Amino acid sequence: MTENNEKLSIVINTADDKRADDITALQVTEITSIADYFVICSGNSERQTIAIADAIDDKMHKSGYELKAKEGHRSGRWILLDFGDIIVHIFHKEDREFYNLERLWIDGKKLDIDNYIG
């Protein structure tokens, strides 16, 4: 398993374990230089989005991956975790519908997350 696949697996499985809704992974390598992958998911409350973010941060840290930046943690409405080549967006459900990052990054390649769960 490549390092990116391992990172994606950790992020996706952790979000799934915390019952994140509508987990989406996009490969954006060809359309931006800011990251190789975006993982987007949502929670039903600020408390849940914060719990998802904290769990991902903790699992990635324990696996030796450094968090480069974290934004939005206090509000719990849109939390961004930047692991360099993978950026995780954790939205409150209402905010995800409003910002609709999947539409904004429609040229990204949608990955089958079932390949990473397990």
N, C-alpha and C positions, 0 to 999 in steps of 0.2 A: 504494500500500500504506500503510495506516495505521501509526502508530508501534507500536501494540500488535501488529499483525500482523507487523511487521518484527522486533520483539523475540521474539515466539513462534517465528518462522521461524529466527532465530539460535539460540535455545535448543534447539529440536527438532532442527535439522540438526546442531548440534554434538554433542548427545547421541547422535544416530544415527551420526555419524562415529566416535564413541568406542565404538560397539557396545553402547550401553545397551540393556537389555531392557525390553520392555513399556512403551514411552513412551506416556503418557496426558496429555492436556491437558483441563482442566475450566474452563469459564467459571463463576465463582462470584459474579459481580457482584450477582445478585439475592438471595443468601443470606448475604453477609458484607461488611463494610466494610474488611476487612484487605487485600484484593487483588481484582483483577478476574479473574485467572487463576491456576490452579495447574498446574504441569507436574510430573508424577511419573514417575520412571523408576528402574531398578535396575541394579546391577552384580553380578557374581559374586564379587567380593572387595573388601576394603577398598582395595587399591591401585587397582582399576578405578573405584570410586566417587569416590575422590579425583581420579583423572585426568579423569573426566567433569566434576566440579565445577570443577577448575582450567581446563579447556578452555572451559567455558561462561563463567566469570568473565573469562578472557582475551579471548574473542571479543566479549563484551558491552562490555568496557572499550574495546577497539579501535574499536567502533562508536559510542562516545560515551555509553554507558549506565552509570550509576553503581550500583555495588553498595552497598546501604544497610546490609546486615548479612549475616554468615555464621556459621553455627552447625554444630557437629559435625564440622568438617573434620579434627580430629586423630584421632578414632576411626574415621572412614570408614564408620560403620554407618548413619547417617542424617544427611546433609548438607543443610542448608537454605540456599539463596541467595535473598536478598530484594532484588528490583529495584524495589520499590515496588508497582507495579500487577501484577507477575508474581512469584510465589514458586515457586521450583524446589525440589523434594524429590528427593534422590538417595539411594536406599536400598540397603543390602546386601540381596540377594534374600530372605534369611530374615527380616529385620526388616520388609521391605515386607509380607510375608504376615502377620506378627504384627500390625502397626499398621493395615493395610488402610484407608488414607485414602480410597480410592475408595468404600468402604462408608460411612465417616463423612460424606463430602461427596456422597452419592448424589443429592441434589437439584441438584447442579451440572450444567450442560449439557456433555456430553462432545463434544469437538471432533474432527473427522476430521483426524488429523495428516498424512494424505497431502496435504492442501491446503497444508501448510507446508513439506513436504520438496521440495527441488529446487534 
